[in-house]
Amino acid sequence: MSIISKLKRPLAVVLAAFAVTAAASAVPMSGSDTPLLNSITAEAATVSVPKVTGLKSQTLGTDKVKLTWNKISNATGYQVFMQKNGVYTRLISIYSNTNSYTVSNLPAARITNLKVRAWRTVGGKNYFGPLSDARTTATNPAKVTNIQSTIGSTSIKFTWNKVNCTYYRIYVKQADGKWKGLKNSTTNSVTVTGLNPNTTYTFCLRSWQTDWSKQDHGSVLSDNVVVKTKAASTPVAANGRLSVKGANIVNQNGQVFKIKGMSTHGIMWEDFRNILAYNSLKVLRDDWKCNTIRIAMYTAEWGGYTTGSTYAAQAKARVKAGVENAKSAGMYAIIDWHILSDGDPRTHQSQAVAFFKEMANTYKNYNNVIYEICNEPNGGVTWNGGIKSYCQAVVNAIRQYDKNAIIICGTGTWSQDINQVVGNRLSDKNCVYALHFYANTHTDWLRNRLKSCYNSGLPVLVSEFGTCDASGNGGFNKYQTQEWLKLCDSLKVGYINWSAANKAETASAFKTGTDLRSITAGTSQLTDSGKLVREWYRAH
Ligand code: IDC
């Protein structure tokens, strides 16, 4: 050891240079270390050197640790020990009363314990104080390098070269230029999710070593990684699971999301279910700019869900096929329990509860499914007089399985009485309340109701509207339709048009004879209603 050549008294040095174990009892805590007992004078026997206190450390980069401690007056010098393989080994003897020392040439991310003791030389002999309490520390881990990214539209996977450390943390640069920690990983890979499509982000990584006292020591930041997410391929890919925030629907990032959709006609009738074909959904998505398809399953009308087990099985199979195609197309799918002639939703409450339990169990992990639990209560039933209790029962059934999906609750008078819900909502946070309008029948008075309910904080969705009379036939009204859609846009309230059908009635978007399995982009197959709705959807 080089220390030997530095020491003035070789005999004392030889004895002091042993490695002391972590157990304090194995270390000469004080007194003289000379074996020459006959040389100890009475004066020397009284020399006691206090224990070093206030030992602090400061990590300097990947290879140095600076120690400081409280000075002991009269100390001749200090010795610094470092734990290696459980044994404290002396690093240095300092020959002055200097209360700091920088340990250098350490490997990166090295965790260790350090101790210091003081000594005095009196009458030519060295007297050692006890070892200080241990100070735990670590050098910083190495910088993260060679970062690779796999880029999606809303997520990015990063991998990098491993370094010796406890964990890694990824940071994103915020608008104010500050780094925000996003996620930790104990492996050399992490996936950041919830990003916006088609957006440039700056990331960096830092490795962290946690020492035995649970202090973290961070590396320098990696080089910046500037990446642009891909453009979103579908509405669901871009927005993920929807939820309710305030009076609006929001996407997975909490940004207001406006549902723009088409409703099927009754899926049990004629060829109306064919619009649920994947290719037709894609046209609605890409050419019409729809993000949602509503699957209208009548309950009481001829062939409806409650009219016989064969019809029920058939309807369910068609709903499921539609949900799967919507999922493939990245569109939101609304499963609509389309009450109409059954008026009071409680008429078929037990069937509705069983149906939605099954749907919720089937689709609990789908992020594109929305449940509409009673299309249009009518026949005098009010929110307090029956609709609310029905909705509560069905919501409870759905929530047994699906904790997150949005649930649309119908309101009285064919889903016009949203005012009855204000101040009297269900406690479930992801419920919205249906307002339906037919532009030639419902005008300013119902728009005013929408405004006041929305302004009071009620989350409203126009889960069905027509451009014509409430009968679905006659009275095409472009002006009133645009007044409605303008208002909805200003409130960011979503809307779904009745209907993506080819029936010979004004509300149909497609001309009679159109093959709904393979609709084409553009307007050649469209009715006046279809043209108006498509044009609005493309522009808003
Ligand atoms: C209409 C259809 C029509 C059908 C009728 C009865 O357009 O072809 O014969 O249902 O089954 C609603 C209902 C919706 C109606 C629509 C138009 O939700 O089922 O569809 N409408 O009357 N509420 C207000 C209007």
Boltz pocket constraint, residues with backbone or C-beta under 6 A from the ligand:
constraints:
  - pocket:
      binder: B
      contacts: [[A, 301], [A, 339], [A, 340], [A, 375], [A, 376], [A, 414], [A, 436], [A, 438], [A, 464], [A, 466], [A, 469], [A, 470], [A, 471], [A, 472], [A, 473], [A, 498], [A, 503], [A, 505], [A, 507]]
      max_distance: 6.0
